[in-house]
């Protein structure tokens, strides 16, 4: 099974798809006259301007619902993996795909609003399956997307997130994975069976708190290592374009893994964000598009960058050469993942790293599971 999945993954995440992701983002950026730049002020204004109604949720609630799906294990474990395989330059390509992906998120979320419907309970429903059928007239393609989404968000992706929570709790406090699993199921049921209103209320409270707490700790780590920050920024830029001799051998992997981690983390173009966007009550579809574009910035340019700078400023990472040798081996024997971030926090807050990252993973992963089931 592992061999089959690896082979399939190799075909799906081929260089062609990586450059297609960048190309689509660039295309939408040009067509919208770089809405992610000229509309930044409007994004902030509209974030709190939407209204709640029986049929829908507010713009801010829709934002936090989509953010709960975007901010997950990829923001911690995924960033560490990208650095481990692609070097510090992978961070630059994560930024690039986030900048271009903001325009993609604007387009897909606006379409979600345009083609939304009210269900039998009088509440809004929408997403790519709706606008693929209505706008493109391809019902067969919409059905394929719907089935793929149900399989992915209902059965496959939640397991990845739940496993991260259970493993984190087991590593930090020795809690049995069975106990963690049961608690996750109970908490998830209490939220999702309350419908979109309860999910929106949960996301509105928890998501801003978890993101802010994580960024504050990252800022503390960077402030205590402020001498390293300029050097880290220079290293990211030089490594991204092969100007650093040490990381020249992995420049191709930097692009590939930066884009992979960026797309996996912010989900721009994957079709998950428009479902939450379609539930919002707004006076014009483009308004929610602006708000959802901002969520890409929060996910990648804020949370992912926080992880990257914590790891790079403290030097708690490894980078492997394609031939298996080590370019950087600051954490001998430590696998790429949350352990890098734990080690980074431990350097300035001893005894706090493992529990903090375990709790961060719990919040990030659990809110993602809730968004998937929505």
Buried (B, 14 or more C-beta within 10 A) or exposed (E): EEEEEEEEEEEEBEEEBBEEBBEBBBBBBEEBEBBBEEBBEBBEEBBEBBEBEEBBBBBBBBBBBBBBBBBBBBBBBBBBBBBBBBBBBBBBBBBBBBBBBBBBBBBBBBBBBBBBEEEEEEBBBBBBBBBBBBEEEEEEBBEEBBEEBEEBBEEEBBEBBBBBBBBBBBBBEEBEBEEBBEBBEEBBEEBBEEEBBBBBBBBBEBBBEBBEBBBEBBEBBBEBBEEBBEEBBEBBBBBBEBBBEBBBBBBEBBBBBBBBBBBBBBBBBBBBBBBBBBBBBBEEBBBBBBBBBBBBBBBBBBBBBBBBBBBBBBBBBBBBBEEEEEBBEBBEEBEBBBBBBBBBBBBBBEEEBBBBBBBBBBBBBBBBBBBBBB
